[in-house]
Amino acid sequence: MPTRAGSLALAAGVVALGSAVGAGQAAEPHEGQLAAAAPAAQTAPVVAGSEELTFPRSGVGSEAAPAAAPAPVEPAGKASAPAPPAKALAAPLAQLRLTSPFGPRASPFGGAAEMHTGADFGAGCSTPVLAAGAGTVSEAGWHPYGGGNRIVIDHGNGLKTTYNHLASIGVSIGQAVAIGQRVAGVGSTGASTGCHLHFEVLLGGQTVNPMGFI
């Protein structure tokens, strides 16, 4: 018959053996425990015939914007002088009735076409002719090339006005005149077919359309 001490030792051994068996079962779970366990982390799929997927992309870069083209430089000696602003002159008559504009026209005397270098304004003989601007009289007398009695007023800065076919001349060369001052009377002298004023504007020695100035 076992003693009390022996019984206690046997019981301790059974407990130890049970603990060992329990530990072994925890380390090696059975099939039911594997089904309930959390799924393991999934590995990335492998494409057949390739061990690595690549996504090539073109390189991205930047460069400085092209410099702006410089403004063209006008060649020396070719820059044209600006024309005076429109309406820089006053009307040479109190009332203007345009009868023949500036530009090419058929000659009133027949023959080939001609360049009409001024503007013709119809008016009765001896109608007052007025200075279109302040200046100095540079010509006053007979014009041998069709202008008849003619006055030229120099307004400075290359601007001149001429008054042609006059019946009378009321100023002299070198005289200063004011804008609107009476300088002559309308006539039909020279190459003219009736009383009218042939009025010219010269800019830099070239005749230009008077209607852009009055």
MDTraj code that builds the backbone (N, CA, C; nanometers):
import mdtraj as md
import numpy as np

residues = "MET PRO THR ARG ALA GLY SER LEU ALA LEU ALA ALA GLY VAL VAL ALA LEU GLY SER ALA VAL GLY ALA GLY GLN ALA ALA GLU PRO HIS GLU GLY GLN LEU ALA ALA ALA ALA PRO ALA ALA GLN THR ALA PRO VAL VAL ALA GLY SER GLU GLU LEU THR PHE PRO ARG SER GLY VAL GLY SER GLU ALA ALA PRO ALA ALA ALA PRO ALA PRO VAL GLU PRO ALA GLY LYS ALA SER ALA PRO ALA PRO PRO ALA LYS ALA LEU ALA ALA PRO LEU ALA GLN LEU ARG LEU THR SER PRO PHE GLY PRO ARG ALA SER PRO PHE GLY GLY ALA ALA GLU MET HIS THR GLY ALA ASP PHE GLY ALA GLY CYS SER THR PRO VAL LEU ALA ALA GLY ALA GLY THR VAL SER GLU ALA GLY TRP HIS PRO TYR GLY GLY GLY ASN ARG ILE VAL ILE ASP HIS GLY ASN GLY LEU LYS THR THR TYR ASN HIS LEU ALA SER ILE GLY VAL SER ILE GLY GLN ALA VAL ALA ILE GLY GLN ARG VAL ALA GLY VAL GLY SER THR GLY ALA SER THR GLY CYS HIS LEU HIS PHE GLU VAL LEU LEU GLY GLY GLN THR VAL ASN PRO MET GLY PHE ILE".split()
xyz = np.array([
    [0.0862, -0.1201, 0.0000],
    [0.0000, 0.0000, 0.0000],
    [0.0885, 0.1233, 0.0000],
    [0.0657, 0.2138, -0.0948],
    [0.1563, 0.3314, -0.1047],
    [0.1375, 0.4240, 0.0125],
    [0.2444, 0.4841, 0.0471],
    [0.2418, 0.5797, 0.1558],
    [0.1826, 0.7104, 0.1040],
    [0.1508, 0.8053, 0.1951],
    [0.0942, 0.9372, 0.1586],
    [0.1930, 1.0152, 0.0763],
    [0.3206, 1.0083, 0.1077],
    [0.4221, 1.0815, 0.0316],
    [0.4293, 1.0307, -0.1082],
    [0.4160, 0.8974, -0.1241],
    [0.4226, 0.8417, -0.2590],
    [0.3055, 0.8844, -0.3403],
    [0.1890, 0.8925, -0.2829],
    [0.0681, 0.9358, -0.3562],
    [0.0823, 1.0780, -0.4043],
    [0.1340, 1.1603, -0.3239],
    [0.1516, 1.3014, -0.3624],
    [0.2482, 1.3130, -0.4774],
    [0.3560, 1.2336, -0.4776],
    [0.4538, 1.2377, -0.5853],
    [0.3934, 1.1912, -0.7144],
    [0.3093, 1.0858, -0.7086],
    [0.2447, 1.0342, -0.8279],
    [0.1494, 1.1361, -0.8868],
    [0.0763, 1.2017, -0.8025],
    [-0.0188, 1.3050, -0.8501],
    [0.0550, 1.4191, -0.9176],
    [0.1685, 1.4582, -0.8619],
    [0.2475, 1.5672, -0.9211],
    [0.2975, 1.5269, -1.0576],
    [0.3341, 1.3995, -1.0730],
    [0.3834, 1.3529, -1.2028],
    [0.2749, 1.3547, -1.3052],
    [0.1504, 1.3167, -1.2690],
    [0.0371, 1.3184, -1.3630],
    [0.0083, 1.4597, -1.4090],
    [0.0119, 1.5522, -1.3176],
    [-0.0138, 1.6935, -1.3514],
    [0.0916, 1.7426, -1.4484],
    [0.2171, 1.7107, -1.4262],
    [0.3258, 1.7549, -1.5133],
    [0.3098, 1.6987, -1.6515],
    [0.2698, 1.5636, -1.6556],
    [0.2509, 1.5000, -1.7866],
    [0.1374, 1.5652, -1.8610],
    [0.0285, 1.5990, -1.7939],
    [-0.0844, 1.6676, -1.8596],
    [-0.0453, 1.8031, -1.9130],
    [0.0363, 1.8734, -1.8390],
    [0.0816, 2.0051, -1.8842],
    [0.1641, 1.9927, -2.0094],
    [0.2476, 1.8922, -2.0146],
    [0.3326, 1.8727, -2.1323],
    [0.2510, 1.8404, -2.2530],
    [0.1496, 1.7494, -2.2339],
    [0.0637, 1.7141, -2.3470],
    [-0.0128, 1.8365, -2.3954],
    [-0.0638, 1.9179, -2.3046],
    [-0.1366, 2.0412, -2.3424],
    [-0.0479, 2.1367, -2.4193],
    [0.0767, 2.1472, -2.3758],
    [0.1694, 2.2369, -2.4461],
    [0.1949, 2.1874, -2.5859],
    [0.2066, 2.0559, -2.6011],
    [0.2294, 1.9999, -2.7337],
    [0.1135, 2.0230, -2.8242],
    [-0.0076, 2.0129, -2.7771],
    [-0.1255, 2.0389, -2.8580],
    [-0.1334, 2.1843, -2.8985],
    [-0.0929, 2.2782, -2.8133],
    [-0.0950, 2.4207, -2.8482],
    [0.0077, 2.4499, -2.9552],
    [0.1212, 2.3850, -2.9495],
    [0.2252, 2.4127, -3.0490],
    [0.1897, 2.3560, -3.1827],
    [0.1127, 2.2383, -3.1830],
    [0.0747, 2.1747, -3.3084],
    [-0.0766, 2.1639, -3.3126],
    [-0.1487, 2.2718, -3.3569],
    [-0.2957, 2.2718, -3.3596],
    [-0.3446, 2.1694, -3.4593],
    [-0.4610, 2.1103, -3.4258],
    [-0.5188, 2.0110, -3.5152],
    [-0.5944, 2.0796, -3.6261],
    [-0.6514, 2.0022, -3.7191],
    [-0.7113, 2.0554, -3.8419],
    [-0.8201, 2.1562, -3.8149],
    [-0.9005, 2.1318, -3.7097],
    [-1.0071, 2.2262, -3.6759],
    [-0.9510, 2.3605, -3.6325],
    [-0.8432, 2.3604, -3.5598],
    [-0.7810, 2.4841, -3.5167],
    [-0.7223, 2.5598, -3.6346],
    [-0.6671, 2.4939, -3.7377],
    [-0.6105, 2.5607, -3.8541],
    [-0.7188, 2.6301, -3.9350],
    [-0.8348, 2.5690, -3.9434],
    [-0.9453, 2.6319, -4.0194],
    [-0.9909, 2.7588, -3.9538],
    [-0.9883, 2.7654, -3.8211],
    [-1.0347, 2.8845, -3.7510],
    [-0.9287, 2.9906, -3.7388],
    [-0.8050, 2.9582, -3.7667],
    [-0.6957, 3.0547, -3.7499],
    [-0.7054, 3.1652, -3.8536],
    [-0.6503, 3.2851, -3.8237],
    [-0.6513, 3.4008, -3.9153],
    [-0.5691, 3.3686, -4.0388],
    [-0.6173, 3.4104, -4.1595],
    [-0.5448, 3.3798, -4.2838],
    [-0.4090, 3.4488, -4.2855],
    [-0.3151, 3.3772, -4.3433],
    [-0.1804, 3.4340, -4.3535],
    [-0.1779, 3.5431, -4.4592],
    [-0.0806, 3.6366, -4.4529],
    [-0.0678, 3.7455, -4.5506],
    [-0.0458, 3.6879, -4.6887],
    [-0.1252, 3.7438, -4.7940],
    [-0.1138, 3.6943, -4.9300],
    [0.0077, 3.7535, -4.9988],
    [0.0689, 3.6695, -5.0790],
    [0.1846, 3.7159, -5.1546],
    [0.1402, 3.7680, -5.2887],
    [0.2174, 3.8637, -5.3495],
    [0.1832, 3.9234, -5.4787],
    [0.1861, 3.8172, -5.5866],
    [0.0860, 3.8229, -5.6794],
    [0.0832, 3.7238, -5.7883],
    [0.2020, 3.7440, -5.8816],
    [0.2428, 3.6365, -5.9382],
    [0.3547, 3.6397, -6.0308],
    [0.3015, 3.6162, -6.1700],
    [0.3339, 3.7051, -6.2614],
    [0.2897, 3.6910, -6.3995],
    [0.3757, 3.5878, -6.4675],
    [0.3088, 3.5029, -6.5418],
    [0.3813, 3.3957, -6.6089],
    [0.4837, 3.4531, -6.7044],
    [0.6023, 3.4009, -6.6996],
    [0.7068, 3.4431, -6.7916],
    [0.7781, 3.5691, -6.7485],
    [0.7403, 3.6237, -6.6316],
    [0.8054, 3.7463, -6.5854],
    [0.8149, 3.7426, -6.4354],
    [0.9264, 3.7837, -6.3889],
    [0.9450, 3.7843, -6.2452],
    [0.9229, 3.9215, -6.1860],
    [0.9098, 4.0235, -6.2706],
    [0.8948, 4.1602, -6.2192],
    [0.8153, 4.2438, -6.3179],
    [0.7192, 4.3177, -6.2679],
    [0.6406, 4.4087, -6.3516],
    [0.7077, 4.5453, -6.3509],
    [0.7258, 4.6059, -6.4700],
    [0.7858, 4.7389, -6.4801],
    [0.6913, 4.8312, -6.5542],
    [0.6979, 4.9561, -6.5213],
    [0.6125, 5.0579, -6.5838],
    [0.7024, 5.1698, -6.6351],
    [0.7553, 5.1525, -6.7567],
    [0.8475, 5.2561, -6.8088],
    [0.7753, 5.3877, -6.8309],
    [0.8397, 5.4986, -6.8070],
    [0.7836, 5.6323, -6.8294],
    [0.8919, 5.7207, -6.8902],
    [0.8467, 5.8110, -6.9771],
    [0.9425, 5.9007, -7.0411],
    [0.9937, 6.0017, -6.9393],
    [1.1128, 6.0441, -6.9604],
    [1.1712, 6.1402, -6.8683],
    [1.1039, 6.2761, -6.8778],
    [1.0952, 6.3448, -6.7694],
    [1.0347, 6.4776, -6.7629],
    [1.1445, 6.5782, -6.7347],
    [1.1494, 6.6819, -6.8202],
    [1.2512, 6.7840, -6.8005],
    [1.1959, 6.9213, -6.8293],
    [1.2732, 7.0238, -6.8186],
    [1.2302, 7.1605, -6.8464],
    [1.3483, 7.2375, -6.9020],
    [1.3145, 7.3430, -6.9782],
    [1.4195, 7.4281, -7.0331],
    [1.3697, 7.5711, -7.0352],
    [1.4600, 7.6647, -7.0429],
    [1.4240, 7.8068, -7.0392],
    [1.3476, 7.8463, -7.1647],
    [1.2504, 7.9376, -7.1496],
    [1.1750, 7.9871, -7.2648],
    [1.2679, 8.0650, -7.3562],
    [1.2399, 8.0601, -7.4890],
    [1.3266, 8.1363, -7.5808],
    [1.3150, 8.2851, -7.5566],
    [1.4227, 8.3561, -7.5763],
    [1.4231, 8.5009, -7.5555],
    [1.3378, 8.5699, -7.6606],
    [1.2687, 8.6776, -7.6213],
    [1.1833, 8.7519, -7.7144],
    [1.2691, 8.8184, -7.8206],
    [1.2140, 8.8183, -7.9421],
    [1.2879, 8.8805, -8.0522],
    [1.2927, 9.0310, -8.0316],
    [1.4058, 9.0936, -8.0537],
    [1.4143, 9.2396, -8.0351],
    [1.3322, 9.3130, -8.1388],
    [1.2851, 9.4312, -8.1050],
    [1.2073, 9.5125, -8.1985],
    [1.2957, 9.5537, -8.3147],
    [1.2378, 9.5512, -8.4355],
    [1.3194, 9.5897, -8.5516],
    [1.3658, 9.7338, -8.5419],
    [1.4874, 9.7551, -8.5868],
    [1.5458, 9.8890, -8.5843],
    [1.5359, 9.9496, -8.7225],
    [1.4791, 10.0671, -8.7314],
    [1.4646, 10.1354, -8.8597],
    [1.6028, 10.1735, -8.9122],
    [1.6345, 10.1340, -9.0368],
    [1.7662, 10.1684, -9.0916],
    [1.7893, 10.3189, -9.0904],
    [1.9133, 10.3562, -9.0693],
    [1.9481, 10.4986, -9.0657],
    [1.9157, 10.5635, -9.1994],
    [1.8545, 10.6790, -9.1907],
    [1.8224, 10.7541, -9.3114],
    [1.6905, 10.7170, -9.3746],
    [1.6194, 10.6135, -9.3186],
    [1.4933, 10.5705, -9.3786],
    [1.3732, 10.6015, -9.2913],
    [1.3962, 10.6558, -9.1745],
    [1.2837, 10.6901, -9.0871],
    [1.2108, 10.8101, -9.1461],
    [1.0788, 10.7948, -9.1566],
    [0.9997, 10.9039, -9.2148],
    [0.9523, 10.9977, -9.1045],
    [0.9518, 11.1264, -9.1331],
    [0.9077, 11.2257, -9.0351],
    [0.7574, 11.2145, -9.0167],
    [0.7074, 11.2188, -8.8928],
    [0.5633, 11.2099, -8.8712],
    [0.4907, 11.3284, -8.9305],
    [0.3741, 11.3001, -8.9861],
    [0.2939, 11.4079, -9.0441],
    [0.2255, 11.4862, -8.9333],
    [0.2013, 11.6135, -8.9532],
    [0.1276, 11.6912, -8.8535],
    [-0.0105, 11.6309, -8.8317],
    [-0.0676, 11.6484, -8.7150],
    [-0.1995, 11.5903, -8.6892],
    [-0.3055, 11.6492, -8.7803],
    [-0.4112, 11.5710, -8.8041],
    [-0.5214, 11.6198, -8.8858],
    [-0.5808, 11.7457, -8.8222],
    [-0.6374, 11.8306, -8.9061],
    [-0.6977, 11.9566, -8.8629],
    [-0.5933, 12.0524, -8.8058],
    [-0.4683, 12.0416, -8.8580],
    [-0.3637, 12.1324, -8.8104],
    [-0.3777, 12.2706, -8.8715],
    [-0.4599, 12.2813, -8.9776],
    [-0.4780, 12.4090, -9.0451],
    [-0.6253, 12.4475, -9.0450],
    [-0.6477, 12.5763, -9.0664],
    [-0.7854, 12.6261, -9.0778],
    [-0.8257, 12.6282, -9.2256],
    [-0.9537, 12.6414, -9.2522],
    [-1.0027, 12.6478, -9.3902],
    [-0.9583, 12.7785, -9.4550],
    [-0.9194, 12.7748, -9.5838],
    [-0.8747, 12.8968, -9.6515],
    [-0.9898, 12.9852, -9.7012],
    [-1.1115, 12.9344, -9.6899],
    [-1.2309, 13.0123, -9.7252],
    [-1.3328, 12.9989, -9.6129],
    [-1.4177, 13.0968, -9.5997],
    [-1.5201, 13.0907, -9.4949],
    [-1.6141, 12.9734, -9.5176],
    [-1.6406, 12.9421, -9.6436],
    [-1.7237, 12.8268, -9.6786],
    [-1.6510, 12.7453, -9.7844],
    [-1.6450, 12.6157, -9.7635],
    [-1.5736, 12.5286, -9.8563],
    [-1.6718, 12.4486, -9.9421],
    [-1.6522, 12.4578, -10.0728],
    [-1.7310, 12.3774, -10.1673],
    [-1.6320, 12.3089, -10.2607],
    [-1.6040, 12.1847, -10.2311],
    [-1.5027, 12.1104, -10.3058],
    [-1.5543, 12.0790, -10.4460],
    [-1.4773, 12.1205, -10.5465],
    [-1.5170, 12.0939, -10.6852],
    [-1.4227, 11.9971, -10.7556],
    [-1.3005, 11.9827, -10.7054],
    [-1.2060, 11.8869, -10.7636],
    [-1.1073, 11.8449, -10.6552],
    [-1.1089, 11.7179, -10.6121],
    [-1.0227, 11.6745, -10.5022],
    [-0.8782, 11.6515, -10.5458],
    [-0.7949, 11.6288, -10.4456],
    [-0.6541, 11.5961, -10.4663],
    [-0.6432, 11.4561, -10.5275],
    [-0.5514, 11.4418, -10.6245],
    [-0.5270, 11.3100, -10.6819],
    [-0.5360, 11.3092, -10.8340],
    [-0.5217, 11.1916, -10.8940],
    [-0.5278, 11.1813, -11.0397],
    [-0.6657, 11.2224, -11.0922],
    [-0.6650, 11.2878, -11.2068],
    [-0.7912, 11.3299, -11.2677],
    [-0.7699, 11.3538, -11.4176],
    [-0.8795, 11.3644, -11.4896],
    [-0.8721, 11.4033, -11.6306],
    [-0.8497, 11.5535, -11.6377],
    [-0.7593, 11.5949, -11.7219],
    [-0.7297, 11.7373, -11.7334],
    [-0.8518, 11.8142, -11.7840],
    [-0.8855, 11.9252, -11.7178],
    [-0.9995, 12.0042, -11.7651],
    [-0.9728, 12.0694, -11.9005],
    [-0.8498, 12.0654, -11.9452],
    [-0.8141, 12.1235, -12.0744],
    [-0.7973, 12.0158, -12.1814],
    [-0.8352, 11.8930, -12.1472],
    [-0.8225, 11.7825, -12.2416],
    [-0.6841, 11.7215, -12.2397],
    [-0.6677, 11.6151, -12.3167],
    [-0.5379, 11.5481, -12.3214],
    [-0.5274, 11.4383, -12.2169],
    [-0.4055, 11.4013, -12.1824],
    [-0.3802, 11.2909, -12.0893],
    [-0.4234, 11.3261, -11.9470],
    [-0.4389, 11.2222, -11.8672],
    [-0.4726, 11.2424, -11.7259],
    [-0.3570, 11.3122, -11.6553],
    [-0.3878, 11.3774, -11.5448],
    [-0.2864, 11.4514, -11.4708],
    [-0.3035, 11.4286, -11.3214],
    [-0.1985, 11.4634, -11.2486],
    [-0.2043, 11.4578, -11.1027],
    [-0.2467, 11.5951, -11.0528],
    [-0.3628, 11.6000, -10.9876],
    [-0.4103, 11.7266, -10.9314],
    [-0.3460, 11.7435, -10.7952],
    [-0.2587, 11.8405, -10.7824],
    [-0.1737, 11.8536, -10.6636],
    [-0.2372, 11.9287, -10.5474],
    [-0.3608, 11.9684, -10.5615],
    [-0.4286, 12.0397, -10.4527],
    [-0.5762, 12.0081, -10.4534],
    [-0.6527, 12.0905, -10.3861],
    [-0.7979, 12.0778, -10.3838],
    [-0.8572, 12.2083, -10.4358],
    [-0.9554, 12.1955, -10.5248],
    [-1.0220, 12.3142, -10.5797],
    [-1.1516, 12.3400, -10.5045],
    [-1.1693, 12.4659, -10.4647],
    [-1.2919, 12.5074, -10.3964],
    [-1.3599, 12.6154, -10.4807],
    [-1.4819, 12.5891, -10.5177],
    [-1.5549, 12.6883, -10.5952],
    [-1.5986, 12.8051, -10.5085],
    [-1.5857, 12.9256, -10.5631],
    [-1.6269, 13.0480, -10.4909],
    [-1.6352, 13.1616, -10.5920],
    [-1.7149, 13.2625, -10.5588],
    [-1.7261, 13.3783, -10.6479],
    [-1.5973, 13.4566, -10.6536],
    [-1.5740, 13.5218, -10.7660],
    [-1.4541, 13.6043, -10.7810],
    [-1.4459, 13.7084, -10.6699],
    [-1.3254, 13.7314, -10.6213],
    [-1.2930, 13.8269, -10.5145],
    [-1.3408, 13.7834, -10.3759],
    [-1.3895, 13.6593, -10.3618],
    [-1.4200, 13.6080, -10.2274],
    [-1.2918, 13.6092, -10.1447],
    [-1.2955, 13.6552, -10.0175],
    [-1.1731, 13.6627, -9.9367],
    [-1.1048, 13.5264, -9.9211],
    [-0.9755, 13.5261, -9.9450],
    [-0.8917, 13.4071, -9.9211],
    [-0.8184, 13.4297, -9.7902],
    [-0.8247, 13.3315, -9.6997],
    [-0.7719, 13.3449, -9.5636],
    [-0.6481, 13.2577, -9.5437],
    [-0.5528, 13.3069, -9.4661],
    [-0.4349, 13.2265, -9.4326],
    [-0.4784, 13.1067, -9.3490],
    [-0.4371, 12.9883, -9.3919],
    [-0.4782, 12.8663, -9.3215],
    [-0.4028, 12.8457, -9.1907],
    [-0.2975, 12.9224, -9.1712],
    [-0.2218, 12.9119, -9.0467],
    [-0.1260, 13.0286, -9.0353],
    [-0.0779, 13.0517, -8.9163],
    [0.0199, 13.1593, -8.8961],
    [0.1511, 13.1218, -8.9636],
    [0.2201, 13.2219, -9.0201],
    [0.3469, 13.1944, -9.0852],
    [0.4031, 13.3174, -9.1541],
    [0.4932, 13.2902, -9.2477],
    [0.5600, 13.3974, -9.3209],
    [0.5405, 13.3761, -9.4712],
    [0.5063, 13.4822, -9.5426],
    [0.4856, 13.4727, -9.6873],
    [0.6207, 13.4522, -9.7542],
    [0.6349, 13.3402, -9.8269],
    [0.7616, 13.3113, -9.8955],
    [0.7520, 13.3381, -10.0452],
    [0.6308, 13.3400, -10.0995],
    [0.6108, 13.3737, -10.2408],
    [0.4839, 13.4580, -10.2527],
    [0.4859, 13.5547, -10.3418],
    [0.3671, 13.6369, -10.3686],
    [0.3865, 13.7000, -10.5063],
    [0.3144, 13.6507, -10.6061],
    [0.3309, 13.7029, -10.7415],
    [0.2805, 13.6036, -10.8445],
    [0.3266, 13.6251, -10.9660],
    [0.2806, 13.5426, -11.0765],
    [0.3548, 13.4088, -11.0806],
    [0.2757, 13.3034, -11.1012],
    [0.3318, 13.1685, -11.1081],
    [0.3327, 13.1252, -11.2539],
    [0.4483, 13.1004, -11.3131],
    [0.4557, 13.0740, -11.4575],
    [0.4116, 12.9339, -11.4995],
    [0.3744, 12.8483, -11.4041],
    [0.3408, 12.7106, -11.4383],
    [0.1914, 12.6806, -11.4179],
    [0.1084, 12.7816, -11.4417],
    [-0.0358, 12.7592, -11.4385],
    [-0.1058, 12.8095, -11.3150],
    [-0.0321, 12.8503, -11.2135],
    [-0.0959, 12.8941, -11.0899],
    [-0.1493, 13.0359, -11.0947],
    [-0.1123, 13.1115, -11.1977],
    [-0.1564, 13.2507, -11.2044],
    [-0.1017, 13.3292, -11.0875],
    [-0.1822, 13.4212, -11.0347],
    [-0.1416, 13.4935, -10.9129],
    [-0.1405, 13.3928, -10.7966],
    [-0.0275, 13.3894, -10.7290],
    [-0.0068, 13.2805, -10.6311],
    [0.0618, 13.3332, -10.5058],
    [0.0203, 13.2792, -10.3909],
    [0.0835, 13.3089, -10.2622],
    [0.1270, 13.1772, -10.1985],
    [0.2453, 13.1770, -10.1370],
    [0.2934, 13.0620, -10.0588],
    [0.3233, 13.1114, -9.9185],
    [0.2689, 13.0427, -9.8186],
    [0.2947, 13.0773, -9.6779],
    [0.3699, 12.9623, -9.6128],
    [0.4820, 12.9964, -9.5492],
    [0.5645, 12.8973, -9.4783],
    [0.5228, 12.8964, -9.3308],
    [0.4751, 12.7803, -9.2835],
    [0.4274, 12.7683, -9.1444],
    [0.5325, 12.7062, -9.0519],
    [0.6490, 12.6770, -9.1050],
    [0.7533, 12.6165, -9.0233],
    [0.7420, 12.4654, -9.0176],
    [0.8496, 12.4003, -8.9755],
    [0.8550, 12.2545, -8.9615],
    [0.8233, 12.1828, -9.0926],
    [0.8606, 12.2447, -9.2052],
    [0.8404, 12.1803, -9.3341],
    [0.7000, 12.1890, -9.3895],
    [0.6128, 12.2656, -9.3257],
    [0.4734, 12.2764, -9.3688],
    [0.4499, 12.4100, -9.4395],
    [0.3954, 12.4016, -9.5624],
    [0.3631, 12.5223, -9.6391],
    [0.2239, 12.5068, -9.7002],
    [0.1612, 12.6201, -9.7297],
    [0.0336, 12.6212, -9.8024],
    [0.0462, 12.7170, -9.9203],
    [-0.0252, 12.6847, -10.0302],
    [-0.0233, 12.7720, -10.1479],
    [-0.1666, 12.8072, -10.1878],
    [-0.1830, 12.9251, -10.2446],
    [-0.3140, 12.9798, -10.2821],
    [-0.3001, 13.0271, -10.4281],
    [-0.3778, 12.9688, -10.5190],
    [-0.3554, 12.9883, -10.6622],
    [-0.4775, 13.0438, -10.7361],
    [-0.4508, 13.1003, -10.8558],
    [-0.5512, 13.1585, -10.9463],
    [-0.6173, 13.2835, -10.8848],
    [-0.5443, 13.3550, -10.8033],
    [-0.5996, 13.4683, -10.7292],
    [-0.6296, 13.5878, -10.8210],
    [-0.7358, 13.6568, -10.7860],
    [-0.7684, 13.7804, -10.8585],
    [-0.6828, 13.8948, -10.8072],
    [-0.6480, 13.8898, -10.6795],
    [-0.5676, 13.9958, -10.6180],
    [-0.4806, 13.9368, -10.5091],
    [-0.3690, 14.0044, -10.4797],
    [-0.2763, 13.9622, -10.3740],
    [-0.2656, 14.0762, -10.2738],
    [-0.2876, 14.0415, -10.1460],
    [-0.2876, 14.1461, -10.0437],
    [-0.1704, 14.1408, -9.9491],
    [-0.0681, 14.0585, -9.9761],
    [0.0477, 14.0488, -9.8873],
    [0.1748, 14.0531, -9.9725],
    [0.2896, 14.0649, -9.9065],
    [0.4179, 14.0702, -9.9766],
    [0.5147, 13.9679, -9.9174],
    [0.6184, 13.9350, -9.9923],
    [0.7172, 13.8364, -9.9470],
    [0.7838, 13.8841, -9.8178],
    [0.7979, 13.7924, -9.7228],
    [0.8603, 13.8235, -9.5942],
    [0.7627, 13.8709, -9.4889],
    [0.6369, 13.8944, -9.5253],
    [0.5378, 13.9439, -9.4300],
    [0.4873, 13.8308, -9.3409],
    [0.4754, 13.8583, -9.2115],
    [0.4175, 13.7622, -9.1181],
    [0.2664, 13.7747, -9.1214],
    [0.1979, 13.6640, -9.1237],
    [0.0518, 13.6641, -9.1272],
    [-0.0013, 13.5795, -9.0125],
    [-0.1230, 13.6114, -8.9717],
    [-0.1890, 13.5354, -8.8658],
    [-0.2903, 13.4396, -8.9271],
    [-0.3247, 13.3362, -8.8534],
    [-0.4233, 13.2418, -8.9012],
    [-0.5574, 13.3134, -8.9215],
    [-0.6205, 13.2888, -9.0334],
    [-0.7487, 13.3518, -9.0635],
    [-0.7383, 13.4904, -9.1230],
    [-0.6171, 13.5422, -9.1378],
    [-0.5997, 13.6767, -9.1956],
    [-0.6279, 13.6728, -9.3465],
    [-0.6954, 13.7745, -9.3964],
    [-0.7209, 13.7818, -9.5395],
    [-0.5904, 13.8141, -9.6120],
    [-0.5586, 13.7327, -9.7148],
    [-0.4334, 13.7523, -9.7876],
    [-0.4562, 13.7773, -9.9369],
    [-0.5757, 13.7445, -9.9867],
    [-0.5993, 13.7594, -10.1309],
    [-0.7493, 13.7497, -10.1592],
    [-0.7824, 13.7536, -10.2899],
    [-0.9205, 13.7360, -10.3342],
    [-0.9261, 13.6269, -10.4397],
    [-1.0308, 13.5456, -10.4381],
    [-1.0480, 13.4357, -10.5340],
    [-1.0518, 13.4925, -10.6754],
    [-0.9868, 13.4223, -10.7703],
    [-0.9867, 13.4662, -10.9099],
    [-0.9848, 13.3487, -11.0047],
    [-0.9458, 13.3779, -11.1303],
    [-0.9396, 13.2756, -11.2345],
    [-0.8188, 13.3014, -11.3247],
    [-0.7065, 13.3412, -11.2612],
    [-0.5841, 13.3682, -11.3377],
    [-0.5053, 13.2391, -11.3600],
    [-0.4213, 13.2383, -11.4607],
    [-0.3411, 13.1203, -11.4892],
    [-0.4228, 13.0141, -11.5598],
    [-0.3897, 12.8880, -11.5388],
    [-0.4601, 12.7761, -11.6021],
    [-0.5885, 12.7486, -11.5252],
    [-0.6912, 12.8226, -11.5549],
    [-0.8181, 12.8139, -11.4819],
    [-0.9344, 12.8285, -11.5795],
    [-1.0445, 12.7632, -11.5479],
    [-1.1635, 12.7710, -11.6324],
    [-1.2751, 12.8500, -11.5651],
    [-1.2488, 12.9072, -11.4481],
    [-1.3497, 12.9849, -11.3775],
    [-1.3003, 13.0199, -11.2395],
    [-1.3696, 13.1116, -11.1717],
    [-1.3260, 13.1551, -11.0383],
    [-1.3304, 13.0407, -10.9373],
    [-1.2182, 13.0145, -10.8805],
    [-1.2075, 12.9132, -10.7755],
    [-1.0713, 12.9292, -10.7070],
    [-1.0549, 12.8631, -10.5932],
    [-0.9264, 12.8633, -10.5232],
    [-0.8645, 12.7247, -10.5349],
    [-0.7471, 12.7192, -10.5935],
    [-0.6674, 12.5955, -10.5934],
    [-0.5757, 12.6030, -10.4718],
    [-0.6016, 12.5185, -10.3714],
    [-0.5316, 12.5236, -10.2431],
    [-0.4443, 12.4002, -10.2290],
    [-0.3176, 12.4234, -10.1959],
    [-0.2231, 12.3128, -10.1798],
    [-0.1632, 12.3125, -10.0392],
    [-0.1265, 12.1918, -9.9943],
    [-0.0500, 12.1737, -9.8701],
    [0.0763, 12.0974, -9.9067],
    [0.1909, 12.1533, -9.8707],
    [0.3198, 12.0881, -9.8936],
    [0.3814, 12.0484, -9.7604],
    [0.4297, 11.9254, -9.7536],
    [0.4949, 11.8750, -9.6327],
    [0.6309, 11.8204, -9.6741],
    [0.7354, 11.8858, -9.6268],
    [0.8697, 11.8456, -9.6667],
    [0.8934, 11.8611, -9.8151],
    [0.8279, 11.9578, -9.8783],
    [0.8454, 11.9822, -10.0202],
    [0.7561, 11.8985, -10.1097],
    [0.6752, 11.8087, -10.0521],
    [0.5866, 11.7226, -10.1295],
    [0.4410, 11.7616, -10.1053],
    [0.3632, 11.7680, -10.2146],
    [0.2214, 11.8001, -10.1985],
    [0.1475, 11.6800, -10.1402],
    [0.0588, 11.7071, -10.0466],
    [-0.0224, 11.6018, -9.9828],
    [-0.1694, 11.6452, -9.9889],
    [-0.2569, 11.5551, -9.9579],
    [-0.4006, 11.5853, -9.9644],
    [-0.4380, 11.6916, -9.8601],
    [-0.4836, 11.8071, -9.9021],
    [-0.5167, 11.9142, -9.8071],
    [-0.6312, 11.8780, -9.7131],
    [-0.7192, 11.7872, -9.7569],
    [-0.8373, 11.7574, -9.6759],
    [-0.8015, 11.6868, -9.5444],
    [-0.6809, 11.6358, -9.5338],
    [-0.6391, 11.5752, -9.4069],
    [-0.5882, 11.6763, -9.3068],
    [-0.5853, 11.8048, -9.3467],
    [-0.5279, 11.9072, -9.2599],
    [-0.6270, 12.0189, -9.2224],
    [-0.7399, 12.0248, -9.2905],
    [-0.8325, 12.1338, -9.2629],
    [-0.9681, 12.0807, -9.2184],
])
top = md.Topology()
chain = top.add_chain()
for i, resn in enumerate(residues, 1):
    res = top.add_residue(resn, chain, resSeq=i)
    for name in ("N", "CA", "C"):
        top.add_atom(name, md.element.get_by_symbol(name[0]), res)
traj = md.Trajectory(xyz[None], top)
